[in-house]
Amino acid sequence: MNSESIREYATELLGRKNLSEDACELRFSFPAGFSFTPGQFVRFESHGLKRDYSITTAPNDKGIELCVRDTGTGHFSSVLASAEIGTEFRFSGPHGYFVYRPSTRPVVFVATGTGVAPFVSMTRSGISGYIFLHGVKHTPDLYYENLFRNAARIYVPCVSRSSDDAESDLFQGKVTDYLGTVLERRPYDFYLCGKREMIRDVTFLVDDYFPGARIYTEVFY
Ligand SMILES: Cc1cc2nc3c(=O)[nH]c(=O)nc-3n(C[C@H](O)[C@H](O)[C@H](O)COP(=O)(O)OP(=O)(O)OC[C@H]3O[C@@H](n4cnc5c(N)ncnc54)[C@H](O)[C@@H]3O)c2cc1C
């Protein structure tokens, strides 16, 4: 995880699977000599632009997968989302320190949107038994739901826009609503990934309601 091991690699797009209307999972070849720790990200470069993407696969997978949302207003995510299979890309990595740190405190993973990505890698690497909160606007954005339902001790899909799915266990509201009103108040290790505003709001809330907790963060956007 130190900067000495960061290098540049060439990789080839091998496959694409839709996760929702505007998000997809992209599979790339695993370059020789590359290694990473679950939770880390790679920095892709194309047309002079650089963008970061968390790896969703486990280190022993033969490929590298990313979960990419085509933002519609940006450049890079559309390039990735529409690239032909076989397209070559360059990336540098591994980057980042958002990795799982075992401790005696219970663990709460909190993600918004594609912020699930590092938790997918951690889960595929065998980490389980955590509380998982996924904040999305609409139910189709609950990427990797089955993976998390199987691995988490408690899985809480937090859907902020109204849903007709009255029979399901959806929490209607934001992750901050759940943390502020439902989660038992005790010290946890919180891992937060996704939108800047969510990370700011949850950090304030943890300071107020969960004294003694630790917070690890990864801001996507
Ligand atoms: C450490 C790190 C890891 C990241 N990992 C991922 C990842 O695994 N998957 C992923 O899709 N993105 C990830 N991102 C965001 C990614 O780097 C790009 O910013 C994103 O793909 C948009 O790039 P763009 O050039 O298309 O648009 P930009 O012009 O960079 O952004 C356009 C708009 O989209 C918003 N935006 C950026 N990313 C997202 C997103 N993921 N969901 C919703 N809105 C967004 C921006 O705030 C901006 O308003 C990560 C960012 C960081 C810093």
Ligand as a Chemical Component Dictionary entry (heavy atoms), coordinates in Angstrom:
data_LIG
# 
_chem_comp.id                   LIG 
_chem_comp.type                 NON-POLYMER 
_chem_comp.pdbx_formal_charge   0 
_chem_comp.three_letter_code    LIG 
# 
loop_
_chem_comp_atom.comp_id 
_chem_comp_atom.atom_id 
_chem_comp_atom.alt_atom_id 
_chem_comp_atom.type_symbol 
_chem_comp_atom.charge 
_chem_comp_atom.model_Cartn_x 
_chem_comp_atom.model_Cartn_y 
_chem_comp_atom.model_Cartn_z 
_chem_comp_atom.pdbx_ordinal 
LIG C1  C1  C 0 -11.110 7.457  -4.982  1  
LIG C2  C2  C 0 -12.242 7.505  -6.003  2  
LIG C3  C3  C 0 -12.857 6.335  -6.411  3  
LIG C4  C4  C 0 -13.913 6.382  -7.323  4  
LIG N1  N1  N 0 -14.524 5.210  -7.687  5  
LIG C5  C5  C 0 -15.585 5.242  -8.533  6  
LIG C6  C6  C 0 -16.269 4.036  -8.884  7  
LIG O1  O1  O 0 -15.930 2.931  -8.412  8  
LIG N2  N2  N 0 -17.323 4.129  -9.742  9  
LIG C7  C7  C 0 -17.742 5.331  -10.269 10 
LIG O2  O2  O 0 -18.693 5.351  -11.062 11 
LIG N3  N3  N 0 -17.103 6.499  -9.963  12 
LIG C8  C8  C 0 -16.021 6.461  -9.131  13 
LIG N4  N4  N 0 -15.361 7.623  -8.826  14 
LIG C9  C9  C 0 -15.731 8.858  -9.571  15 
LIG C10 C10 C 0 -14.946 8.860  -10.911 16 
LIG O3  O3  O 0 -13.562 9.074  -10.658 17 
LIG C11 C11 C 0 -15.396 9.968  -11.880 18 
LIG O4  O4  O 0 -15.431 11.188 -11.181 19 
LIG C12 C12 C 0 -16.766 9.667  -12.475 20 
LIG O5  O5  O 0 -16.711 8.488  -13.291 21 
LIG C13 C13 C 0 -17.255 10.847 -13.345 22 
LIG O6  O6  O 0 -16.305 11.161 -14.292 23 
LIG P1  P1  P 0 -16.723 11.969 -15.600 24 
LIG O7  O7  O 0 -15.483 12.446 -16.308 25 
LIG O8  O8  O 0 -17.693 11.181 -16.404 26 
LIG O9  O9  O 0 -17.547 13.193 -15.029 27 
LIG P2  P2  P 0 -17.085 14.466 -14.216 28 
LIG O10 O10 O 0 -17.056 15.619 -15.156 29 
LIG O11 O11 O 0 -15.840 14.147 -13.440 30 
LIG O12 O12 O 0 -18.339 14.603 -13.210 31 
LIG C14 C14 C 0 -19.639 14.886 -13.669 32 
LIG C15 C15 C 0 -20.596 14.951 -12.504 33 
LIG O13 O13 O 0 -20.847 13.642 -11.981 34 
LIG C16 C16 C 0 -20.694 13.607 -10.562 35 
LIG N5  N5  N 0 -20.195 12.239 -10.244 36 
LIG C17 C17 C 0 -18.916 11.802 -10.324 37 
LIG N6  N6  N 0 -18.847 10.478 -9.997  38 
LIG C18 C18 C 0 -20.103 10.090 -9.737  39 
LIG C19 C19 C 0 -20.665 8.845  -9.356  40 
LIG N7  N7  N 0 -19.924 7.736  -9.178  41 
LIG N8  N8  N 0 -22.013 8.773  -9.165  42 
LIG C20 C20 C 0 -22.780 9.886  -9.327  43 
LIG N9  N9  N 0 -22.304 11.117 -9.679  44 
LIG C21 C21 C 0 -20.976 11.209 -9.880  45 
LIG C22 C22 C 0 -19.713 14.716 -10.271 46 
LIG O14 O14 O 0 -19.884 15.217 -8.954  47 
LIG C23 C23 C 0 -20.091 15.770 -11.310 48 
LIG O15 O15 O 0 -21.171 16.537 -10.864 49 
LIG C24 C24 C 0 -14.329 7.607  -7.884  50 
LIG C25 C25 C 0 -13.684 8.799  -7.487  51 
LIG C26 C26 C 0 -12.675 8.756  -6.549  52 
LIG C27 C27 C 0 -12.011 10.045 -6.117  53 
# 
loop_
_chem_comp_bond.comp_id 
_chem_comp_bond.atom_id_1 
_chem_comp_bond.atom_id_2 
_chem_comp_bond.value_order 
_chem_comp_bond.pdbx_ordinal 
LIG C1  C2  SING 1  
LIG C2  C3  SING 2  
LIG C2  C26 DOUB 3  
LIG C3  C4  DOUB 4  
LIG C4  N1  SING 5  
LIG C4  C24 SING 6  
LIG N1  C5  DOUB 7  
LIG C5  C6  SING 8  
LIG C5  C8  SING 9  
LIG C6  O1  DOUB 10 
LIG C6  N2  SING 11 
LIG N2  C7  SING 12 
LIG C7  O2  DOUB 13 
LIG C7  N3  SING 14 
LIG N3  C8  DOUB 15 
LIG C8  N4  SING 16 
LIG N4  C9  SING 17 
LIG N4  C24 SING 18 
LIG C9  C10 SING 19 
LIG C10 O3  SING 20 
LIG C10 C11 SING 21 
LIG C11 O4  SING 22 
LIG C11 C12 SING 23 
LIG C12 O5  SING 24 
LIG C12 C13 SING 25 
LIG C13 O6  SING 26 
LIG O6  P1  SING 27 
LIG P1  O7  DOUB 28 
LIG P1  O8  SING 29 
LIG P1  O9  SING 30 
LIG O9  P2  SING 31 
LIG P2  O10 DOUB 32 
LIG P2  O11 SING 33 
LIG P2  O12 SING 34 
LIG O12 C14 SING 35 
LIG C14 C15 SING 36 
LIG C15 O13 SING 37 
LIG C15 C23 SING 38 
LIG O13 C16 SING 39 
LIG C16 N5  SING 40 
LIG C16 C22 SING 41 
LIG N5  C17 SING 42 
LIG N5  C21 SING 43 
LIG C17 N6  DOUB 44 
LIG N6  C18 SING 45 
LIG C18 C19 SING 46 
LIG C18 C21 DOUB 47 
LIG C19 N7  SING 48 
LIG C19 N8  DOUB 49 
LIG N8  C20 SING 50 
LIG C20 N9  DOUB 51 
LIG N9  C21 SING 52 
LIG C22 O14 SING 53 
LIG C22 C23 SING 54 
LIG C23 O15 SING 55 
LIG C24 C25 DOUB 56 
LIG C25 C26 SING 57 
LIG C26 C27 SING 58 
# 
